[in-house]
Structures are given as structure tokens and as C-alpha cells.
Amino acid sequence: MYVKDVVVQNQVGLHARPATFFIQKANEFKSSIWIEKEDRRVNAKSLLGILSLGIVGGTSIRIIADGADEQAAVEGLVDLVDSGFSEDAR
């Protein structure tokens, strides 16, 4: 299991469009991936799960992966969040 905390940089947070980018990136990996905010954990490959967390800009989230490519998955998703969900990071 590989875990890393990251602060959501973009102003609007993880609303539908950035969440879709996040899911597309998460689906590139075989590992099981979760996002944790405070005491809630959701599947990072689920749009409804991500949206249900209500993540806004400046929120700290934890990205957790478990599987063969767990470190690459977490690092790739942290890079995407750090980029503010820019098109370049995808």
C-alpha cells in the first residue's frame, strides 16, 4: 500500500470536469485506488464517489493505492492534482 497527502490547488476543487480527468488517470493503473478526505474514503475510479466528498480548492486529500503499480498510481495522481488539473498533466 502506498499513501500520499496532497492539497487540491485549483480554485473550484474536484467538481465534474477535474474529477473526470482524475478518474481517467486513475483508470490507467491496475491498482485499487482511493481518495480520503477527513474520515471518508471513496473509490478514486468512481465519479459519484469523488463528487460526494465535496472537495474544494485548498482541501487536503489523501491518495491511497494498493497493487502492482501503486507507487506510480499515487505519484501520477498527485502530479495531476498539483498541476491544477491542467491538460498538460494528463
N, C-alpha and C positions, 0 to 999 in steps of 0.2 A: 504494500500500500504506500502511495506517495501523496503527500499533502502539502499545499502551499496556500498562504493567505495573500490576497490582492485587494486593492481598493479600486472600485469602479471609477474610472476617470471621466467618462463622458457625462455631460450635464444631465441628460434625461435618464440615464441608467440603462437597465436591461428591459426596455419596452420591446414591442414586437419585432422591429427590424434588427436591432443588435442581437436580440435573443435568437433570431433565425440564423444570423451569422455564427453565433456561438454554437448552436446545435449542429450546423453544417460542419464546423471544425471538429466538434466532439465526435461526430459520426465517422471521421477519418480514422479513428482509433478503435482497436478491438477491446480495450479495457472497459470495465464498468466505471462510469464517471458520475460524480455527484457534486452539487453545489450546496454549500451550507451557509445559512445566514442566521446568526444567533443560534437558536436551538432547533431550527428546522432544516432538514436535509431533503433534497429532491433530486431526481434523475436529471443529469445535465443534458440528456438527449430528448427531454420532454418539454415542448413549448409551454403547455399548461402548467407544468411543474415550475418552470423558471418564472413565468409570469406571476404565479401565485405567491412568490416570495416578495414581490413589490420592491425590487432593488432599484434604488435611485442613485444619482451621482453622489460620490463621496462615501458610499456604503462599502464596508469591508466584507468580503466574502471569502470562503474557504473552498478551494477546488480540490477534490479528492478523487484519486483514480486507483483502481486495483486490477492488475492484469499484466500481460506480457509487455505492453508498451506504456505502462503507467507513467513513467517519468516524462517521456516525450509528450504524452497527452496533457499532463498538467502544465508543463513548460509552454507548449503550444497555445493552450487556452489562456495562460497568464499573459503571454505576449499579446494575444488578441485583446484582452481586457486593457492592458497597459497602453495599447495603441489608440484607445478610444473607439475601437471597432472600425478603424479606417479600412478602406478597401484593400490597401497595400498588405495588411497583415494576413489576409485570407490567402 
